[in-house]
């Protein structure tokens, strides 16, 4: 393993994760307090022919686009990491990259709701919102499975330098799943939100441990 290539790749992944986590927190705030109202405001504005409210466009379009950009950077960084790790660990990193690609697709599909809202037809908006929601859910579930598999392989690897960090990332993925389930239960949304923060922190700490892990240089043959 090339130590410099590995360190450079991990640094890029860590930076991309920081960006995604920050955007995730912002997105969660908008989802919890603004998104629902913003979508209604956007629909009302289109129906009445008035100008689009900035908060609505920010919530429904701009923030999701930033999330897509963050995931694209993460995907690129993971490609570099897959090329830098030991060949035994490359498939696990590629699983994480596949999950990132699915997340990007899910986000882009979710953005279609903006185009649906622009149609101004409330019936179309209602039907297609459900279809888009189901599509995003399926993609997210598959991405989650790939992520869990990737972290599981890395934490059990004998050649991956950041096994301890991978263990925290695996735990973060489990916590995130529990948060999603709990958050969907009425009156337990606050608990789900707290758990999501814990998952974000574990994700950052996990990649930080991987970033700071000791790497043994593989002699050139």
C-alpha positions, 0 to 999 in steps of 0.5 A, a space after each residue: 500500500 502506498 502510504 502517501 496515496 492512502 493518506 491523500 485519499 482518506 483526507 479527501 474522503 474525510 473532507 467530503 464527509 464533513 461537507 455532507 454532514 454539515 449539509 445533512 444537518 442543514 437539510 434536517 433543520 429545513 425538513 423539520 421546520 421549513 420544508 413542509 410549509 415551503 412546499 405549500 408556499 411554493 405550490 400556492 405561489 405557482 397556482 396564483 401566478 405570483 413569484 416563488 418564495 426564496 425559502 421554498 426554493 431554498 428548501 426544495 431545490 437549492 439545499 438538495 442540489 448542494 447535497 447532491 454536489 457533496 455526495 458527488 465529491 464523496 463518490 470521487 474521493 471514494 474512488 481514489 480511496 478504492 485505488 489506494 487501499 489494499 486489494 483485499 479492501 478495495 471491494 468494500 470501498 467500492 460498495 461504499 462508492 456504489 451506495 454513494 452513487 445510489 444516494 446521488 440518484 435518489 437525491 436527483 429523483 427527489 428533485 423531480 418533485 420541484 418540476 412536479 410542483 411547477 406543473 401547478 396541478 395539485 392532483 399530479 403533485 399528489 400522485 407523483 409525490 408518492 411515486 417519487 417518495 417510494 422510488 427514493 425510499 427504495 434507492 435509499 434502502 439499497 444504498 444503506 445495505 451497501 453501506 452496511 456491507 462496506 463498513 462491515 467488511 472494513 471493520 473485519 479486515 486484516 489489511 485495512 489500517 482504520 479498522 477502529 474507525 470502520 467499527 464506529 462507522 458501522 455503529 453510526 449506520 446502525 444508529 442512523 437506521 434506528 433513528 429513521 424508524 423511531 423518527 417515523 413514529 408520532 411524538 418520537 421525532 425528537 428522539 430520532 433527531 437526537 439519534 441522528 446527531 449522534 450518528 453524524 458525530 460517530 460518522 465524523 469521528 469514525 472517518 477521523 480515526 481512519 484519517 489518523 490511522 497508522 499505515 505501514 508502507 508496502 515495499 515496492 516489488 
